[in-house]
Amino acid sequence: MAYWLFKSEADVWSWDQQVAKGDIGEEWNGVRNYQARNNMRQMQLGDLGFFYHSRAEKEIVGIVEVCALAHQDSTTEDARWDCVDIKAVRPFGSPVTLAMCKQNPRLIDMVLVNNSRLSVQPVTADEWAIICELGATQP
């Protein structure tokens, strides 16, 4: 299993909207960055990810699961753009902010800390465990 982080602006697509989709999940569409797209192409069913509210909040608020492999993004006819579907698994006991990640020396190499603009990014197993601990949630 691999771990990921999915960034969304809360006023565009929020954790509550993701949760409302239930087990059907939702297409993680609209990504127009090749590196983020390539990350989604690597994902496998059952991979887990952090759901991150970007912009104002800048915090990880929950865990999602990949429930459909990479496929054509339905928001474009351009065959270059793929996406996966994700479903909500559980919320964090307490959000983990970007500031908390940047202040934690164990997360100094995390992509979020070094490239916070990448919308879909990998997370190592160690980073996953640390973030879950900080967020008071089960990994």
TAPECOR-V813103 format. One record per backbone hydrogen bond with DSSP energy under -0.5 kcal/mol. NH is the residue of the N-H (numbers start at 1). CO is the residue of the C=O. If there is no record, write none. Layout:
nh=NH co=CO
nh=NH co=CO
//
This chain:
nh=3 co=123
nh=4 co=48
nh=5 co=121
nh=6 co=50
nh=7 co=119
nh=8 co=52
nh=10 co=8
nh=10 co=54
nh=12 co=9
nh=13 co=9
nh=18 co=14
nh=19 co=15
nh=20 co=16
nh=21 co=17
nh=21 co=18
nh=22 co=19
nh=24 co=21
nh=25 co=21
nh=25 co=22
nh=26 co=86
nh=28 co=84
nh=29 co=27
nh=37 co=33
nh=38 co=34
nh=39 co=35
nh=40 co=36
nh=41 co=37
nh=42 co=38
nh=42 co=39
nh=43 co=39
nh=43 co=40
nh=46 co=66
nh=47 co=44
nh=48 co=2
nh=49 co=64
nh=50 co=4
nh=51 co=62
nh=52 co=6
nh=52 co=50
nh=53 co=59
nh=54 co=8
nh=54 co=52
nh=56 co=54
nh=57 co=54
nh=58 co=53
nh=59 co=53
nh=60 co=96
nh=61 co=51
nh=62 co=51
nh=63 co=90
nh=64 co=49
nh=65 co=87
nh=66 co=47
nh=67 co=85
nh=68 co=85
nh=71 co=83
nh=73 co=81
nh=76 co=73
nh=79 co=77
nh=81 co=78
nh=82 co=80
nh=83 co=71
nh=85 co=68
nh=86 co=26
nh=87 co=65
nh=88 co=18
nh=89 co=63
nh=90 co=63
nh=92 co=61
nh=93 co=135
nh=94 co=135
nh=96 co=60
nh=97 co=95
nh=98 co=58
nh=101 co=97
nh=102 co=98
nh=103 co=99
nh=104 co=100
nh=104 co=101
nh=105 co=103
nh=107 co=104
nh=108 co=105
nh=110 co=107
nh=113 co=110
nh=114 co=110
nh=115 co=111
nh=118 co=115
nh=121 co=5
nh=123 co=3
nh=128 co=124
nh=129 co=125
nh=130 co=126
nh=131 co=127
nh=132 co=128
nh=133 co=129
nh=134 co=130
nh=135 co=131
nh=136 co=133
nh=137 co=132
//
